[in-house]
Amino acid sequence: MTSSRRNAAAVAAIAALLVVSACSKAETPSTSTPPSPGTAASAPRGSTASASGTTLAPGPTYGAADTSISAATNETFTIKLESNPSTGYRWTYTAQGESVKLAEETSDNPGGIGAPGSQLFTFQAISPGATMLVFTYARSTPAPDDKTVTYDVAVTG
């Protein structure tokens, strides 16, 4: 057998092994990885999953005028702010304090592109104390006309 025929036979054997290997993997039942805690798929509709994976009952929703919030430890609350992301504006926030943590951020834009909608920020009260949440409605580059809404959150034990 010449060396070129030996090389061709070796390549054919390797190709056959790869095909058999791929077929055996395709026949093996796949196991899907469950969604990580905190994703929408891990919590029933209308509830929120905490970072530890426990499902939290939905709490009250606050708007731009409701700037004083009180919650008990482990309770959730949602801040709903009007937005129109198709204009380049979106709400971002900073937290001053550690008594709450963001559990989920979603948007609601029922009218489609160009129509106003809302951004929803769901927080979980994690420890007694006070946290100031400062939301800013801006494009990626700050401008003097950016809106700011500040919420004072008191968490009780």
N, C-alpha and C positions, 0 to 999 in steps of 0.2 A: 504494500500500500504506500503510495507516495505521500510526501508530507502535506501537500495541498489537500489531498483526500482526507488525511488524518485531521487536519485543521477543520475542514468542513464537517466531518463527523463529530468532532468535539463541540463545534458551535451548534450543530443540530441537537446534540444531547443536552447541552445547557439550555437551549430554547425550549426543549420538551420538558425539562425539569421546571422551568419558570412557568410554563402553561399549566402543568399539573399542580404546582404550588398555588397559583392564582385560583384555579378551580376548587381546590380543597378549602381555601379561605372563603370563597364565595358560598360554599355549601355549609360552612360552619355557622350556626345561628349567631347572629350578632347580639351583643348585649349593649343596650344604650345606656349612656351615663345619665343618671337623673339630673335635673337642673339643680344648679347650686342654690343654697338657701338665699332667700331675698329676691329671687326672680319671680316674675309674674306667674310662671307656670307652677311654682311650688306653693302658691297660696290660692285658696278659693276666691272666686270673684267677689269683690266688695270687702276683702280683707287684705292685710299686708303681712308679709313674712318678715320676721326680725332677722338680724344677722346670724343668730343662733339657730335659725330654722323653725322656730315656733311661730305659729300663726297668730297674729294680733287682730283683735276686733277693730273694725273701722271706728275712728273717733270723729269729733266735730270738724267742720271745715270753716276756715276763717278767710275773709277777704281783705282788701287793702285798708278798709276802715277799722278792722278789728285788730288793733295793734297790741292789745294786752291779752295774753293767753295764760291760762292756768291749767296744768295737767298733773295727774298723779303718776308716780313711777310705773313704767311699763305701759302706760296708755299711749295711744297715737293721736295725732291731730294732723290736719292737712291745711296748708296755705294755698289758696287758689288765686292766681293773679292773671288778669287779662293780658294777652300778648298776641302778636302777629309775627311769627318767626319769618315769614316770607319777606318781610321788610328788612331783615337783617338784625332786628332787635330781639333780645331774649333776656329773661330774668336769670341772674346769678346771685349767689348769696355768700355771705361770710358769717361765721358763728363766733361770737365772743362769749366763751363759757363752754362747759362740757357736760351740761345736764341733759342735752338732747342730741340725737344723731339722726341723719337723714336715712330713712328706710326705703324710700322710693321717690323717683321723679318721673312724672309722665306729662304728656300734653294732650289737650283736647281741642281739636280744630275741626268741628263738624262741617264747616262750609268749604273746606278745601283751600287750595293755594290762594293767597290774597285776602282770605276772609279772616276776621278776628277769631281768636280762640282763647285758650287758657293754658297756663303751665301750673301743674299741681305738684307740690312738694309735701310728702308725707314724712313726718318726723316721729320718732319714738322717744318718750321721756325715759332716760336711763338712770338718773340719780337725782336726789334732791338738790336744789340749787337754782341759780338763775342763769339764763343765757339770753344774749341779745342777738337776734337774727337780723342782719341788714341785707335787704334785697335791692339790687340795682338793675334797672331795665335799660340796656344799652346795646350798641353794636360792639364789635370786637375792639374798636378804638373809642375810648371815652370822649364824651362831648359835654359841653356845659348844660345842655338841656336834658341830660339823662335823669330819669325818675328814680327816686329812692324811697323805700318803705322800710321802716324799722319796727320790729316786733319785740316786746319784752316778754319773755317766757319764764314763768315761775313753776318749778316742779316741786311737788310735795311728796313726802315719803309714803 
